[in-house]
Amino acid sequence: MTWLKWAGIIAILVSGTFLGYVKSQSFTQHTAALQAVLRLLKDIKSNLQYKNDLFADCVVESVKSNNFFNQEQPFAEKSLAYFTRCACSRLPVDNIEKEAFSKALLEAGHGLQAEELQRLDYYIVQFENFLAKAQIQETQSKKLYLYLGIYGALALCIIIV
């Protein structure tokens, strides 16, 4: 077998493995987005609990402190509905998770502080469940795509040889 065939086989194996790895990155982004939302909700809760601010002020403060969108001025002068709409459009999460996130922010701010804290606790638990499911799916899907890339490349190598 010539060195050119070996180089081709190695290139196919490496590219197949890399393709499987790249395909699995969307699951990592999904998990990271859920972690960011969970961090944001917990920060809103702690701001509401300890600073006794209005709910909208707590959201703005939490978005700034968490650098939620990696921007210098994250929607500080905009309304809560505008922020929620922008956040939902940018987050790489499922529609159910987007709906829960928008409900967590838009339905809040109308009750007493104790009610708001209970509502935030409910959504924090809900997003912890979303995150646990996403982490399981991420682990399984990463392995699947990686193995598919490797075995697909091996099958192609067998065809070539």
CYANA upper distance limits for C-alpha pairs under 8 A (distance plus 0.5 A):
  1 MET  CA      5 LYS  CA      7.11
  1 MET  CA      6 TRP  CA      7.89
  2 THR  CA      6 TRP  CA      7.18
  3 TRP  CA      7 ALA  CA      6.59
  4 LEU  CA      8 GLY  CA      6.64
  5 LYS  CA      9 ILE  CA      6.63
  6 TRP  CA     10 ILE  CA      6.63
  7 ALA  CA     11 ALA  CA      6.54
  8 GLY  CA     12 ILE  CA      6.60
  9 ILE  CA     13 LEU  CA      6.70
  9 ILE  CA    157 CYS  CA      6.13
 10 ILE  CA     14 VAL  CA      6.60
 11 ALA  CA     15 SER  CA      6.48
 12 ILE  CA     16 GLY  CA      6.43
 12 ILE  CA    153 ALA  CA      6.13
 12 ILE  CA    154 LEU  CA      8.49
 12 ILE  CA    156 LEU  CA      8.19
 12 ILE  CA    157 CYS  CA      7.72
 13 LEU  CA     17 THR  CA      6.65
 13 LEU  CA    150 ILE  CA      6.76
 13 LEU  CA    153 ALA  CA      5.50
 13 LEU  CA    154 LEU  CA      7.04
 13 LEU  CA    157 CYS  CA      8.38
 14 VAL  CA     18 PHE  CA      6.55
 15 SER  CA     19 LEU  CA      6.42
 15 SER  CA    153 ALA  CA      8.26
 16 GLY  CA     20 GLY  CA      6.78
 16 GLY  CA    149 GLY  CA      4.85
 16 GLY  CA    150 ILE  CA      6.00
 16 GLY  CA    152 GLY  CA      7.26
 16 GLY  CA    153 ALA  CA      5.64
 17 THR  CA     21 TYR  CA      6.77
 17 THR  CA    146 LEU  CA      6.43
 17 THR  CA    147 TYR  CA      8.16
 17 THR  CA    149 GLY  CA      5.32
 17 THR  CA    150 ILE  CA      5.53
 17 THR  CA    153 ALA  CA      8.13
 18 PHE  CA     22 VAL  CA      6.61
 18 PHE  CA    146 LEU  CA      8.40
 18 PHE  CA    149 GLY  CA      7.89
 19 LEU  CA     23 LYS  CA      6.62
 19 LEU  CA    146 LEU  CA      8.33
 19 LEU  CA    149 GLY  CA      6.66
 20 GLY  CA     24 SER  CA      6.83
 20 GLY  CA    142 LYS  CA      8.29
 20 GLY  CA    145 TYR  CA      5.06
 20 GLY  CA    146 LEU  CA      4.82
 20 GLY  CA    147 TYR  CA      7.74
 20 GLY  CA    148 LEU  CA      7.11
 20 GLY  CA    149 GLY  CA      5.13
 20 GLY  CA    150 ILE  CA      8.06
 21 TYR  CA     25 GLN  CA      7.13
 21 TYR  CA    142 LYS  CA      7.60
 21 TYR  CA    145 TYR  CA      7.25
 21 TYR  CA    146 LEU  CA      6.12
 21 TYR  CA    149 GLY  CA      8.47
 22 VAL  CA     26 SER  CA      8.47
 23 LYS  CA    145 TYR  CA      7.19
 24 SER  CA     28 THR  CA      7.64
 24 SER  CA    138 GLU  CA      8.19
 24 SER  CA    141 SER  CA      7.03
 24 SER  CA    142 LYS  CA      5.44
 24 SER  CA    145 TYR  CA      6.63
 24 SER  CA    146 LEU  CA      8.12
 25 GLN  CA     29 GLN  CA      6.85
 25 GLN  CA    142 LYS  CA      8.32
 26 SER  CA     30 HIS  CA      6.74
 27 PHE  CA     31 THR  CA      6.81
 27 PHE  CA    134 ALA  CA      8.12
 27 PHE  CA    137 GLN  CA      8.16
 27 PHE  CA    138 GLU  CA      5.66
 27 PHE  CA    141 SER  CA      8.09
 27 PHE  CA    142 LYS  CA      8.20
 28 THR  CA     32 ALA  CA      6.65
 28 THR  CA    138 GLU  CA      7.01
 29 GLN  CA     33 ALA  CA      6.59
 29 GLN  CA     92 PRO  CA      7.33
 30 HIS  CA     34 LEU  CA      6.84
 30 HIS  CA     92 PRO  CA      6.04
 30 HIS  CA     93 VAL  CA      6.13
 30 HIS  CA    134 ALA  CA      7.86
 31 THR  CA     35 GLN  CA      6.73
 31 THR  CA    131 LEU  CA      6.90
 31 THR  CA    134 ALA  CA      6.41
 31 THR  CA    135 GLN  CA      6.86
 31 THR  CA    138 GLU  CA      8.05
 32 ALA  CA     36 ALA  CA      6.71
 33 ALA  CA     37 VAL  CA      6.74
 33 ALA  CA     91 LEU  CA      6.81
 33 ALA  CA     92 PRO  CA      7.01
 33 ALA  CA     93 VAL  CA      7.45
 34 LEU  CA     38 LEU  CA      6.60
 34 LEU  CA     93 VAL  CA      7.80
 34 LEU  CA    127 PHE  CA      7.56
 34 LEU  CA    130 PHE  CA      7.98
 34 LEU  CA    131 LEU  CA      6.43
 35 GLN  CA     39 ARG  CA      6.58
 35 GLN  CA    131 LEU  CA      7.47
 36 ALA  CA     40 LEU  CA      6.60
 36 ALA  CA     68 PHE  CA      7.84
 37 VAL  CA     41 LEU  CA      6.66
 37 VAL  CA    101 PHE  CA      8.31
 37 VAL  CA    127 PHE  CA      8.35
 38 LEU  CA     42 LYS  CA      6.68
 38 LEU  CA    124 ILE  CA      6.83
 38 LEU  CA    127 PHE  CA      6.72
 38 LEU  CA    128 GLU  CA      7.64
 39 ARG  CA     43 ASP  CA      6.60
 39 ARG  CA     66 ASN  CA      8.47
 40 LEU  CA     44 ILE  CA      6.63
 40 LEU  CA     62 SER  CA      6.79
 40 LEU  CA     63 VAL  CA      7.45
 40 LEU  CA     66 ASN  CA      7.38
 40 LEU  CA     68 PHE  CA      8.19
 41 LEU  CA     45 LYS  CA      6.66
 41 LEU  CA    120 LEU  CA      7.45
 41 LEU  CA    123 TYR  CA      8.43
 41 LEU  CA    124 ILE  CA      7.01
 42 LYS  CA     46 SER  CA      6.73
 42 LYS  CA    120 LEU  CA      8.45
 42 LYS  CA    124 ILE  CA      7.53
 43 ASP  CA     47 ASN  CA      6.60
 43 ASP  CA     62 SER  CA      6.28
 44 ILE  CA     48 LEU  CA      6.54
 44 ILE  CA     55 PHE  CA      8.43
 44 ILE  CA     58 CYS  CA      5.97
 44 ILE  CA     59 VAL  CA      6.19
 44 ILE  CA     61 GLU  CA      8.42
 44 ILE  CA     62 SER  CA      6.16
 45 LYS  CA     49 GLN  CA      6.45
 45 LYS  CA    117 LEU  CA      6.84
 45 LYS  CA    120 LEU  CA      6.98
 46 SER  CA     50 TYR  CA      6.43
 46 SER  CA     51 LYS  CA      8.39
 47 ASN  CA     51 LYS  CA      5.84
 47 ASN  CA     52 ASN  CA      7.68
 47 ASN  CA     53 ASP  CA      7.77
 47 ASN  CA     58 CYS  CA      6.14
 47 ASN  CA     61 GLU  CA      8.45
 47 ASN  CA     62 SER  CA      8.01
 48 LEU  CA     52 ASN  CA      5.72
 48 LEU  CA     53 ASP  CA      6.31
 48 LEU  CA     54 LEU  CA      7.73
 48 LEU  CA     55 PHE  CA      7.12
 48 LEU  CA     58 CYS  CA      6.53
 48 LEU  CA    113 GLN  CA      7.98
 48 LEU  CA    117 LEU  CA      8.11
 49 GLN  CA    113 GLN  CA      8.19
 49 GLN  CA    117 LEU  CA      7.82
 52 ASN  CA    113 GLN  CA      8.43
 53 ASP  CA     57 ASP  CA      6.75
 53 ASP  CA     58 CYS  CA      6.72
 54 LEU  CA     58 CYS  CA      6.79
 54 LEU  CA    109 GLY  CA      7.69
 55 PHE  CA     59 VAL  CA      6.81
 55 PHE  CA    108 ALA  CA      7.72
 55 PHE  CA    109 GLY  CA      5.54
 56 ALA  CA     60 VAL  CA      6.82
 56 ALA  CA     80 LEU  CA      6.98
 56 ALA  CA    109 GLY  CA      7.47
 57 ASP  CA     61 GLU  CA      6.59
 58 CYS  CA     62 SER  CA      6.48
 59 VAL  CA     63 VAL  CA      6.54
 59 VAL  CA     80 LEU  CA      8.48
 60 VAL  CA     64 LYS  CA      6.70
 60 VAL  CA     75 PHE  CA      8.06
 60 VAL  CA     76 ALA  CA      6.37
 61 GLU  CA     65 SER  CA      6.60
 62 SER  CA     66 ASN  CA      6.40
 63 VAL  CA     67 ASN  CA      6.22
 63 VAL  CA     68 PHE  CA      5.76
 63 VAL  CA     69 PHE  CA      8.42
 63 VAL  CA     74 PRO  CA      7.38
 64 LYS  CA     68 PHE  CA      7.44
 64 LYS  CA     73 GLN  CA      8.01
 64 LYS  CA     74 PRO  CA      6.96
 67 ASN  CA     71 GLN  CA      7.14
 67 ASN  CA     72 GLU  CA      8.46
 67 ASN  CA     74 PRO  CA      8.06
 68 PHE  CA     74 PRO  CA      8.15
 69 PHE  CA     74 PRO  CA      7.17
 70 ASN  CA     74 PRO  CA      8.44
 75 PHE  CA     79 SER  CA      8.25
 75 PHE  CA     83 PHE  CA      6.78
 78 LYS  CA     82 TYR  CA      6.84
 78 LYS  CA     83 PHE  CA      7.37
 79 SER  CA     83 PHE  CA      6.88
 80 LEU  CA     84 THR  CA      6.60
 80 LEU  CA    105 LEU  CA      8.08
 80 LEU  CA    106 LEU  CA      7.75
 81 ALA  CA     85 ARG  CA      6.60
 81 ALA  CA    106 LEU  CA      7.15
 82 TYR  CA     86 CYS  CA      6.69
 83 PHE  CA     87 ALA  CA      6.48
 84 THR  CA     88 CYS  CA      6.54
 84 THR  CA    101 PHE  CA      8.44
 84 THR  CA    102 SER  CA      6.35
 84 THR  CA    105 LEU  CA      7.53
 84 THR  CA    106 LEU  CA      8.09
 85 ARG  CA     89 SER  CA      6.78
 85 ARG  CA    102 SER  CA      8.11
 86 CYS  CA     90 ARG  CA      6.78
 87 ALA  CA     91 LEU  CA      6.54
 88 CYS  CA     98 LYS  CA      6.09
 88 CYS  CA    101 PHE  CA      8.10
 88 CYS  CA    102 SER  CA      7.71
 91 LEU  CA     98 LYS  CA      8.37
 93 VAL  CA     97 GLU  CA      6.66
 93 VAL  CA     98 LYS  CA      6.99
 94 ASP  CA     98 LYS  CA      6.74
 95 ASN  CA     99 GLU  CA      6.55
 96 ILE  CA    100 ALA  CA      6.73
 97 GLU  CA    101 PHE  CA      6.61
 97 GLU  CA    127 PHE  CA      8.26
 97 GLU  CA    130 PHE  CA      8.02
 98 LYS  CA    102 SER  CA      6.66
 99 GLU  CA    103 LYS  CA      6.59
100 ALA  CA    104 ALA  CA      6.52
100 ALA  CA    123 TYR  CA      7.85
101 PHE  CA    105 LEU  CA      6.98
101 PHE  CA    123 TYR  CA      8.39
102 SER  CA    106 LEU  CA      6.29
103 LYS  CA    107 GLU  CA      5.86
103 LYS  CA    108 ALA  CA      8.25
104 ALA  CA    108 ALA  CA      6.86
104 ALA  CA    119 ARG  CA      7.98
104 ALA  CA    120 LEU  CA      7.33
104 ALA  CA    123 TYR  CA      6.77
108 ALA  CA    116 GLU  CA      6.73
108 ALA  CA    119 ARG  CA      7.97
109 GLY  CA    116 GLU  CA      7.31
111 GLY  CA    115 GLU  CA      6.46
111 GLY  CA    116 GLU  CA      6.77
112 LEU  CA    116 GLU  CA      6.79
113 GLN  CA    117 LEU  CA      6.67
114 ALA  CA    118 GLN  CA      6.77
115 GLU  CA    119 ARG  CA      6.64
116 GLU  CA    120 LEU  CA      6.62
117 LEU  CA    121 ASP  CA      6.59
118 GLN  CA    122 TYR  CA      6.76
119 ARG  CA    123 TYR  CA      6.95
120 LEU  CA    124 ILE  CA      6.48
121 ASP  CA    125 VAL  CA      6.69
122 TYR  CA    126 GLN  CA      6.72
123 TYR  CA    127 PHE  CA      6.57
124 ILE  CA    128 GLU  CA      6.59
125 VAL  CA    129 ASN  CA      6.80
126 GLN  CA    130 PHE  CA      6.82
127 PHE  CA    131 LEU  CA      6.46
128 GLU  CA    132 ALA  CA      6.65
129 ASN  CA    133 LYS  CA      6.77
130 PHE  CA    134 ALA  CA      6.59
131 LEU  CA    135 GLN  CA      6.56
132 ALA  CA    136 ILE  CA      6.90
133 LYS  CA    137 GLN  CA      6.68
134 ALA  CA    138 GLU  CA      6.35
135 GLN  CA    139 THR  CA      6.69
136 ILE  CA    140 GLN  CA      6.83
137 GLN  CA    141 SER  CA      6.35
138 GLU  CA    142 LYS  CA      6.36
139 THR  CA    143 LYS  CA      6.94
140 GLN  CA    144 LEU  CA      6.71
141 SER  CA    145 TYR  CA      6.55
142 LYS  CA    146 LEU  CA      6.51
143 LYS  CA    147 TYR  CA      6.51
144 LEU  CA    148 LEU  CA      6.51
145 TYR  CA    149 GLY  CA      6.56
146 LEU  CA    150 ILE  CA      6.77
147 TYR  CA    151 TYR  CA      6.41
148 LEU  CA    152 GLY  CA      6.19
149 GLY  CA    153 ALA  CA      6.58
150 ILE  CA    154 LEU  CA      6.68
151 TYR  CA    155 ALA  CA      6.56
152 GLY  CA    156 LEU  CA      6.76
153 ALA  CA    157 CYS  CA      6.66
154 LEU  CA    158 ILE  CA      6.71
155 ALA  CA    159 ILE  CA      6.83
156 LEU  CA    160 ILE  CA      6.77
157 CYS  CA    161 VAL  CA      6.66
